[in-house]
Amino acid sequence: MPRPILLNAFDMLVPVHQSPGLWRHPDSGVADFQRLDYWTSLAQTLEEGGFASLFLADIVGAYDVYGGDIAQTARGGVQYPLLDPIVAVPAMAAVTERLGFGVTASVSYERPYLLARTLTTLDHFTNGRVAWNIVTSYQDSAARNIVGTEAQIPHDERYDRADEYMEVMYKLWEGSFAEGAVVADRDANVFVDPNKVRPIAHDGTYFRVPGEALAAPGPQRTPFLFQAGASKRGQQFAVDHAEAIFFSGGTTQLVKKWVDGVRDGLEAAGRPRDAIKIFTLATIVVDETDEAAQARLDEYTSYVDTESALALFSGWTGVDFAGARPEQELEHIVTDANQSALASFTTLADGKKWTVRDLAEFVAIGGRGPVIVGSPATVVDELERWMDESGVDGFNISAAVRPADLERFTRFVSPELRRRGLLAEDDAALTLRERIGGKGAHLADDHAGAAYRFEG
């Protein structure tokens, strides 16, 4: 039996997500990204296409590294302006039955006590179809505007703090309300049994949270947990906490290195090597024939905005590429931003020398992942090759022209996946943890969060 392919759509409530300049394409509908019906319509399309979830990226600052300001970011619509993804989820859930929603929220800038309530609310309102993409954030602009400091917390310390943050979240989600605490007993005039609710009494290095959770647990208790860190410290955090991981790499060899690192880390921790589902980024350009798909990609390249691509990459890495010579070779610089982004083109590039021009042209369509081009059969062949060679469980599918390329995926690729028995989907109304993880609605017993469950 072939191994089913798990699919998430990868998007963001912005004009430009991963492909600068493509917002100008005639098929683009992204000028309406600030309309709610843009997102509800997309959600329905993705459910029709058999996607497990819509994975919504987010940042909490503007990209102001390129040239030292946001001028090019603003001109190019480079993840700016941006809306809050959490706000849109209940409306999308209301028009779908099976599609899950992965929302990004930063442990560096959200307070755990209130974020636990927000995500529990989403878990209730989606009937267990919500995931949390745990990020530590990587922008100095966020630190300046949210907490008033000149720079963010250093990279590895962000993860140390995040470990304690997760301890607080597990205590609130798993340990504050016992099963059956909400009784809604009219005769006894008791809504919540006070004997089945307790304060979490957390007093740590970074956080002090003495009281009880505000919201009673949703269908999943702890929302399904995504994480996207590929640095060494990020991977350790993922092994400790994530149930699914998202990587962005341009070759199967690079992604396999990361996948093997996660699997080895799980084994060292005494957990099954497949305890975490792993996804990688892919941008799909599909048409009825290979020739038509290639012609479509060729047309796309005429809309590419390479300067905005460099503004995007500068924002990811914290390295200012403004004024760099196109033929200049990339050098590795360690910053407190996204460390794996630059490493992908330097220390992890297997000897390939990337110039600034190479980088801009590569990132301009599809960001840091591969662009897969062809007929439905060709696209699925390539997805299978990536599965076999990298060891991933599925893909975060990005659109160059939004939402048209995701609509085209549903029209062309999903039927081919179904024909081959490769699309991992279920008509039952499952929680997202059941759909992606393949087991129960709650955290696995060997997950770190399970140790905080209410006993007694």
N, C-alpha and C positions, 0 to 999 in steps of 0.2 A: 504493500500500500504506500502511495506517495505521502510525504509529510505535508500536512496542510500549511498554508501560508497565512499568517496573521497580518492584518492590515489596519493601520491607523492612517487617517488623513492628517497631514501636518500643516497647520495654518496659523494665522495671527491676525488680530483685529487692527490691521494697518493697511496703507496703500501698497507698500512693497514689503514682501516678506523675504524671499530668498533670491529673487531674480530682478535686480534693479533695471529699470527702463521698460520692462514688459507691461507695466500698467497702461502704456500708451497704445498697445496693440488693439486693433479694431474688435477683437473678440473678448477683450477684457471687460468685465462688469464691476471691477473693483472700485470704481468711482462711487458705488453705492455701499461701500463697506460700513458706513455709519448708519445704515438702515437695518433695522432688526430683521426684516423679511429677507434680506440677503443671506443672513445666517440661518434662518429657519428653513429656507429653500435648500441651502447647501446640506443641512443636516438630513433632510429627506432624501436628497440625492445619494448621500453616503450610505444611508441605511439600505436603499435600493441596491447599492453596489456591494453590499456584504462587508463593509468596513466594521471592524470591532469598535473603533472609537474615533472621535475627532480630537486630536491632540493639539491643544491651543498653547502656543508659545507666548511668552510675555517678557518684557523688560520693564524696569521701573525708573529709567532715566533715558534722556536723549543721547544719541551718539555724538559726542562733541570732541572726539580725539582728532579726526582728520582736519588739519588746518587750525586746530585749536578752538573750533566753534561748531555750531550746528548748521552753518550755511549750506554746505553740500547735502547734508542729511535732509534738511528741509526742502531744498530744490528737488531732490530726487525722491522724496517721500520714503526715505529709507527707515522703515519701521517707525515712521513719524508722520503725522500724529498717530497716537495709539489709544485704543479704548480698553476698558477693563474686561477681560474675557469672562470673569465669573458672572458678571451681570447678565450675559446673554444665555447662559446655560439653561435656566428653567424654561425659557421660551422654546429653545431647541428641543428640550426633553418633552415638552408638551405636544410636539407634533411628530414624535417618533416613539417607538416601542422598544427597540433593541439596541440602538446606537449608544455607545458610552461616550463620556466627555472627560478628557484629561485637561485639568486646569493648572496653570503654573502659578505658584505663590512662593515668595522669597522668605526664607527663614532669617535673613539678615534684617528685614525691614517690617515684617508682619509680627505682631505680638501673638504668642502661641495660644493664649487663653481665648482670644476672640477669633483667631483663624480656625481653631478647633470647632467653634460654634458655626462659623460660616460653612466649612466643609461638611459638617454633619447636616446642616440645613440642606445643602445640595444633595447629600446622600439620600435624605428623605424625599426631596422633591423630584429626584430622578429615579426613585425606587431602586437605589443601589447601583446606578450606572455612572458613578463619578470616580475619577482618579485624581490624585494630587501629584503633579510633577514637582518634586522637591528641588529647589535651586538655592544657592547661596548668593547669587548675583555677582556681577563682575565689573560694574561701572562706578567710577569715582563720581560721576554726575549724580547717580542715585544717592550716594552717601552725602553729598553736599546738600541736596534738595530735601532729603527725607529726615536725616538726623543731624545735619548741620556740621558735619566734619569734612575736612578737606580731602580725605581719601578713605577708601573702604578698608575694612579689616583685612589684614594680610591673608593670602590665599589659604594656607593650611590652618590658620587659626579660625577662619570662617567655618571650616569643617569640624574643628573641635567644638565650637559653639553649636554647630548644627547637631552634633551627636546629643548634646544635652537638650536641645530643642525637641528632638524626637522623643527623648525620654519623657518630657512633659506631655507631648501629644499622646503617647501611648497610655500614660496614666489617666489622661482625661477621657480618651476614647474607650480604653479597655478596662480601666480600674475604678472609675468613679460610680458608674451605674451597674448594678448586678442585672443579670437576665431576669426579666419579669418585674423590674422595679416600677414600671408604669402599669398600674392595675386598672385605673379608671373605674373604680368600684362605686357605683351610685349608691347602693344600699349602705355601704360603710362610710360614705362621704370621704373617700380616699382616692386621690388621683395618682400620687406617687407614694410608694411605701418608703417612709424615711429610713427604715432599717436596711434598705437595699441601695442607699446612696451614701457615699462617703467622700470626705475631702481628700485631695491627693497629697497634701502636705509636702510639696516639693520645695526644697531649699538648697540650691546648688550654686555653682560658680557664676553662672550667667543669669539665672532666672530664679525667682521666688514666686511660687504659685501655691498658696495654702489651701484654697477652697475646692468646692465641688465643680464639676463640669456644668455648664449652663444648659446644654441640650442633651436630651436622652439619645442614646446611640441610634444611628440609622441602620438600614438593612445589612450593611457591611461592617458596622462598628467603625473600624479604621478604613477610610477610603483606600481603594487600590493605590499602591505606591509606585510611582515612576521616578527615575532619576537619570540624569544625562551627563554626569561627569566622567571624562575619559582620562584625566590626570591620575597619577598614582594615588594621591590622597582622595580624589573623587571616586576612584574605583573601590577603594577600601570602604568609603562611606556607603557606596551602592551595595557592596557585598553584605554590609551590616544591616541595611535598612530596605533596600529596593525589592520590589517584586517584578519589576520590568525595567530595563535599561535601554536608553536610546543613544546610539553612536552616530557620528557623521564622519565618514571617511571615503576617499575617492577610489580606493582599490580594495579588492577582497582580501589581499594580503594584510593591509593595515588593519582592517576591521577584525580579521581573524586574530591578530595579536591582542587586541583588546578583549575579544570574546574569550580567548584562551586564558587571559589573565583573570577574568571574572570567574570562569569555571574552576580554575585552580584555586582561587581564593575561597570559593564556596566549599570545595573539597577540604581545604585546610581547616575550615571552620567546622567541619563535620556535617555539612549539609550536602544534599544531592547536587551533582553538577548541573542539573537542569532545574534547580529551584527558582531560578530567575529567568524570565523570558527576555530575549534580547532582540531589539529592533535596530535597523540601520536606515539612514536616509536614502531615498531615491526619488528623482524627478522623472516623470514619464511623459514622453511625447509620442503619441500613438495616432495611427490613421489606418485606413483599410489595407494599405500595402506598405512595404518598407520604403518604397520610393516616395510615396505621398507623405509619409512621416518625416523622411529626411528633408523633403521640400519644406515642410512645416517648420522644422528646426532651423533651416537656412533662413526662412523668413523671420523667425524669432530673433536671430542674431542681428538683424538690421535694426532692432529696437534696443539692443543692449546699451547700457549706460555704465561704461567701465569706471568712470570717476566715482559714481555712486557706489559701485562695487567695492572700490578701495575705501570709501567712507564706511561701508558696512564692515569690511574686514578690520579696519582700524578700530572701530567700535568694539568688535569681538575681542581683539588682542591687546588693546591699549597701546598700540604702536602706530605712530602717525606716519602714513605713507604719502602725505601731501608733499609735492615737490620731488619725490623719488624718481630717478631716471627709469624709464621703462625697461632698459636692459640690465638694471642693477639686480644682482643675485640676492635672494632672501637670506637673512642671517637669523639665527635663533636668539631671541631675547626673552629672558624670564621676567614676566610682569605679574601683577596681582589680578589680571583679567583672566580671560578664557585661555588657559595654558595649552590645551590640546589643539586649539585652532591653528596657531602658528606652528606648533610642533608637527602637525600633519604635513606641512610643506617644507620642513627643515630636518629636524633630527629623526623624524619617522618616515622620511620620504625614500628610504632605501637607495640612497646615493643619487637620486635625481636632483638636478639643480634647477630650481624654480626662479624665474625672474619676476619682477614686479608686473611686467606685461602678461606673462603666463598666468600669474595669480589672478589678475583682474579679469582676464578672459574666462578662466575656469569658474571663478566665483559668480560671474555675472549671470549665469543660468544655473539654478539649482544649488547655490551655496557651496558647501564643502562635500557634497555627495555626488554620485554618478548621475549622468543624464542617460536614460535608457530610451532608445529611439527605434521605432519599427511598427510592424503590423502587430495585431494581438498575439499571434503565435510567437513572433520574435521577442516581444516584450516578456511573455511568460517564460520562454526559454531562458532569457537572461535573468529573470527573477529566480528561477530554479538554480541557475549556475551560481548566483550570489549566495543562495541558501546553502548549496553544497560546499562551496569553497570557503565561505566565511564562518559557517556554523550558526548563523542567526536564525531566529524563529519567525521573523517577519520584517515588515518594512513600514516606515513612516513615509507616506507618499506625499510629495510636495508638487505643487502646480507652478509652472512658469507663468502661464496666463491664467489668471484666477477670475471666476471659478471654472473657466471653460475646460481646463485640462483635467480637473477632477470629474467633471461631467463626462468628458470623453473617456476617462478611465472606466467609469460605470457603464458607459455604452459599449465600449470595445473590449476592455480587458477582463472585466468581471465575468462576462459570459464564457470566455475562454478558460478562465480559472475554474469555473463551475463545470465546464465540459470535461476538464481533466481531473476533477475531484480534488482540486487544490485549495479551494476557498474554505477557510475555517469559519463556518457560520452555523447558527442554530436558530430555529424559529421560536424556540421557547423564550419566555421573558426571564432572562438570567441577570444576575448582578454582573458587573464588569469583571470582578475577581473570578467568578465562575467561567466567564466567557474567555478571558485571556489566560488565566491560570489553570483552568481545566479542573478545578477541585471545588472546595466549598466556598461559601459566601464570606467567611471570616478568615482572618490571618491563619496561616499554617501553624501547627503546633511548634515547629522548629524555627519560626521567625522570632526575632528579638522582641517584638512587641507583645507576643503571646505571654511572656513572663510577667506582664503587668495586669493580667486579668483579675477581676474581682473574684475572690475566693471566699466561700462561706456565706 
